[in-house]
Each structure stands twice: as C-alpha cells, then as structure tokens.
C-alpha cells in the first residue's frame, strides 16, 4: 500500500521560493504540493503556470485554514518568520522556514517557547549546508576522529558581485552581512566543533564596492572571530564582491590533522589550459553550489514529518546561530568585542 504523502503549503514564491516549490512538487518523495501562497499577483501567476497545484492563495491565513496543508514551507522575509512560525504551530501545522529564524533574539526565544508547547509538530530552519554531500562527508570524518580533536574552523561565504546593487536594496531588512551570509558558517562551525556555545566575538569590515551600504551600517566585506566555551575558535569571512563567482570554503583544524571543503570554487571538474594559463569555471550563485543540498534538505524534513522521527537540527541550533550573528553585527557597528552571556 502506498504511504500517504505530506501536504505542503509553500509561502513565498520569489527567486529561492520557486526553487523550493519545484523541489517539493517534483523531486521530494512523500510530499505533494497542496497549496502555494504569495501576496504578489505575478508570483501567483507563476505558480499557476509552473506548479501542479490547485490551491493558490494571496493570504497566509488561508493556507493555515486549508485542511490539505499539513506543513508550511516559509520562504518569506526574515521579519515575518517568527509570527508566521507561531501562527502555523497554533494552527496545527509543521513548519520549515528558511534561515535565519529571526533578526531579534527575543523573537527567537518566543518561537522556541511556543514550539515546546507542540512537541508533536516539527519545526526546522533551513541551514542547507548540513545537507551538502561534501560537508556531510567531512563531518563524518571528524566524528570518526580522523583529525583528532577539532579546535578551529575557518569558513567563508562569498557571493559574486552584483553591480546592480541588489544587496544594497536588501540591506535594510537583511540583518547585516553576518546574519545574512555568515549565519551558515556559524552553524557549520558549531556543528563541526560539537555544538559549543559562543562566549566572545569580534568583527570588522569594509565597504569595497557598494557605498550605499553605509546607510545601514553594513559592509560588503566582513571578517570575524568567535571564541567558544572550551577554547575552540572560528574565523569567518563574508563578501558581496567576488569577481569570479560564489565561493564557499570551510576548513576544520584538529589536533591530528585537518579537513577542508570547497577549497577551490568549481562549477565542474573541467580545467582549461591555454595561453592565458590554467583555469576553471566557478559556480555563479549559492543555489548552483548547493542545488543538491536544497533537495536533500526538503527530503529530510518531509521524512521526519511522515515518520514522526527526529529532525537533523534543532531550533536551539538556529537560536544560537542567530545569537552569534547578532553579536557579530553589534561588534561590527561598535568596533568593540562583544561578550555573550
């Protein structure tokens, strides 16, 4: 007998939301797209044209009222995440939500408190790199003790420069470069170091190409150091100005060796050698780099909902990543280290 599939209602059909919607509709066993929602008519029309879904809503409340929707998939502005997650839980829906959980720590805590009242409902924040095959292989080697005790992480998230200034337009609501970009590196560092809590951070940055960011006290290149309880360290680099493409790299250093992921940004394994030298093409954006991981992430969430099994990461992980990201933003703006309680 064929198992019943989980009805998903996707909310938000922008650039990334469309990718999620297509994964859920076509490539995620055990799920079916029961509804799609956007306040924008152009996005709703895209859903009519491209998705195998009949229920298309302009209002989030209508998604929550739809009995065919068992779980909501939020790809919405970060400022909406806490209220939308809470509303979904109170409506009896499971929740997947894109990162970050919130830009406000008190809102993060409110979400975790409400989620604790509904232990039968799953809530997962989209830290997609945990589902990347290379990162999972590196983590398995760390857990197997192949590099000894891990004590330091160096990680970066560097986006290709956008001369049209999308990031400047997005800056007022992004939470800053560390919450928007480095939150993935923060989560990776904690995951690979055994989930320690941060005790002190320091951040600095500069504006290399996008002076409009100054109005939001943001930068287009930032560096940070995070000290964890137990003496472990992490160093982060975030950039909006790469010339060659999206460049995500991580190295974990242990007492008996190290492991690195993504040391050379590559779209494929092809190398070209000519009079100009030896080169390779690079991934143009984060989605091309983590396309498979986004699909694995969706499959993991749906499997946990369908089986009532555990999620691969917790709301506490999302809260801690946000706590560190907010502290880094504070340090960047103040020029001083921030001690976390």
N, C-alpha and C positions, 0 to 999 in steps of 0.2 A: 504494500500500500504506500502510495506517495505521501511523504510527510507534508503537513500544512506549511505554507510559506508565510513569512512575516510581512505584513503590510506596512510599507514605509511611506511617510509623507515628507517630501523634501521641501524645505522652506529656504528660498533664496536661489535664484537662477542666473547669477552673474557668471563671470568667467570660470571660477572654480566650481560654483554650484552646478553648472551644466555638465562638467566632467563627472562630478559625483552622481548626478542624475543618470547619466548614461551607464556608469558602472552598476548602479543599483538596478536599472531597468534591464540590462542585458548580460551582465557578467558576474552576478553575485548569486550563487546557488542558495536556495532557501529564502529568497526575498522576492517580493514583487512591488513595483511602484504603484501604490494605491492613490496617491494624490501629489500634486505639485502646487506650490504657492509662491506668489510674488506680488508686491504692491504695484509693479510696473507692467503695463499692458504689453510692452514689447517683449518682456520676458515670458509672460503668459502665452503670447502668440508663438514664441519659440517652442514652448512646451507642447502646444497643440500640433505644431509642425514636425516635432522631432521625437516626442516621447510616447510610448504606448500606455498612456494614462488618460482616463476619462474625467476624473475629478480634478479641476484646476480652479484654485481659489485666489482671491485677492487679499483675503483676510486670514490671519493666523488663527483666530478663534474658530473659524470654520474648519480648519484642518483638525484642531483638537476635538471638535464635535463630531468628526466623521468616524463612525464605528469601524470602518475598514482600516483605519490607521492605527497600528499597534505601536509604532515607534516614529518619532520625528527626527529628521536629519537637518540640522541647522547650519546653513552656510550664509549667515546674516552678519550685519555689522556687529563688531565686538560689544558696543554699548548696549545692544539688545540681548546679549546672551543670557545674563543672569535671570532677568524677568521671564524670558521665553523658556528657559530650562525649568524654572519653578512652575510656571503655568502648565507645562507639559506633564510634569510629575503629578501635579494636583488633578490633572485630567486622566491620570492612569496610563500615561504613555512612557515607553522607554525613550531615551534621548542619546543621540550622537550629536556633538557640537564641535564645529571647527575651533581651533585654538585662536587666541587664548581664552581661558574661562571668563575672564573679565579684566578690565583695566584698574579695578578697585579691589583692594584686599578684603574689605568688609563685605562686599558683594560676593566674593569667592566663598567666604565663610558662611554667608547666608545660604548659598546654594548647597554646600556640604551639609549644613544642618537640616535643610528641607529634605535632601536626598536620604538622609539617615532615617527619616520617617517612613520611607518607602523602600525598604530593603529588597523587595521583590522586583523592583524596577531597575534596569541598567542605565547608567549614565557614563558616557565616555567622551573625553576630549581628544581631538584629533592630532595627536603627536605622531605624525605619519612615519617618521624616520625609524621608529621602533619596528616597523613592518617591512623595512627595506632588507632585501636578502643579504646584502653585504654587511649591514650593521648587525643583523641577527647572527651572522656567522662570526663576526668579531666578538660580540657579546658571549657567544657560546665558548669561544676560545679563552676569554677572560675568566668565565665561570669554571672552566676546566683547569685553571691555574697555569696556563701556558706562559703567561708573562709575570708570574709571581703575584705579589700584592699590588694592585693598581693604585697609584697615588697621585697621578697628574693627568689632566686632559687638556689638549689644545684643539679647539674646534672653531670653525668659521662657517658663516653663511654669507655669501657674497653674490649679489644679483647683478645682472648685466645692466649697464647704464641705460636709462630711458631718457633720451633728450627731450621728449615731450613733457617731462615733469610730472608723471603720474604720482610719484611718491610725494611730491610737494603738495599736490591736491589732497592726497590721502593723509598727510601728516597730522592735521588737527584731530583726527579720530583714531590714529594708528596706535597711540600709546608710546610712540618713540621707537627708535631703531632697535633697542634691546628687547622690548616686549614684542615687537613685530617680527624681527628676524632672529635674534639670539635666543628667544624662548625655546626654539628647537634644540639649540646647542646646550642650553641649560638642562633641558630634560634628558638629553643624551648623556651629558656628563654625570648627572645623578644616577641614571640607570647603570652606567658602566662602572661607577665607583661604589655601587651598593646602596644607593638611595640615602646618602648623608644629608643632613641639614646644613644650610649655609650659616656662617657666623659673621662674616665681614666681606664687603665688596668695595671695589674701586673702579671707576670708569672714566674714560676721557674720549674725546673725539674731535673731529674737524669737519668743516664743510669744504669739499674739494671742487664740486661742480654745481651744486644746487643751492644758491644763496637764499632762496625763498624759505628754506627750512629754518632759518634763524628766527622767524616769527613765532615758531612753535618750540623754540629752544631745543631743536633737534639737529642732528648732523647726518651727513651721508657716509661717513666712515667713523666707526667707533671701536674702541678696544676696552677690555675689562678683565679684571682678576677677581675670582671668587674663592674665598677661603672657607673650607668646610670643617665642621666638627670632626676631630680625629686627625687633623693635619693634612687632609687631601686638598688639592688645588685644581682650579680650572682657569684657563685663559681663553677668552672669546674675541673674535674679530668679526665685525659685521660691516658690510659695504653695499652701497647702492650704485657703485660707479665702475664696475668691472667692464673692460673693453671687450673681453673675449667670450663672455657668456656667464651663465650661472656656475658658481664654483663652491661646492660644499665639500669640506675636508674635516676629518677628525683623526686625532692620534691619541691613543691612551698609552701612558708610560707606566710600567710596573717595575718591581724590584728585580725581575729576571728577564725583562725584555719589553717590547712594545708592539702594538698593533695599530695599523693605520687603515683608514677607509677613504677612498676618493682622492688620493694624493695628486692625481692628475685629472683635471676635468676633461671628460671624453664623451662625445655623443655615441661613439662606437670604437672598435678596435683598429680602425683604418689609420695608417700613417702615410703621409705624402712626403716624398723626398724629391726636391728639385733644386734649382739654382738658388732659391731663397732659403734653403735649409730643410729641416725635417719638422713636420707639424701634423697636428690632428685637429679635427673639428670638435667644438665643445657644445655642451647642452645649452640651448638658448634660455631656458627658464627652469624654475624649480619643478614644474609639472613634468616636463620631459625627463628630468633626472629621477623623479620618484613616481613615475606613472604606475609601475607595477605595485609599489608600496601602497598607493591610494586604494588600489583594488584589494590587496590583501587586508588592509585596514577595514574596509567595508565587510569583507567576508568574515573577519574575526568578530566584529560587532554582531552581525546577524547570527553567527553561530552561537555566541554567548546568549543572545536573546532566545533563540529557538530551543536551546538545551537547558536554559536556566543555569548555565555554568558561569565560572568566574570570568571577569574581564581581564585583558592583559595589562591594564594600567588603571590606576585609581584616581578619584577626584582629589585625593591628598597629593598625588604627584602633580596634578595640574595646579593646585593651590600653591605648592612650594615653588614651582617654576615661575608662577606669577609673582610671588613674594620676592624672589630674587630679581626678576626683571624690573619690578617697580623700584627696588633698592638701587639697581644699576642706573635707572633713569634719574633718580634723586641725586646720586653721586655725580653723574654727568653734569647736571644742572648746577649743583653746588660747588663742584670742584673738590669735594671732600670725601673721604671714605665713609661708608655707612655701616654701622654695626647693627646686625639683626638680632632681635631678642629670641 
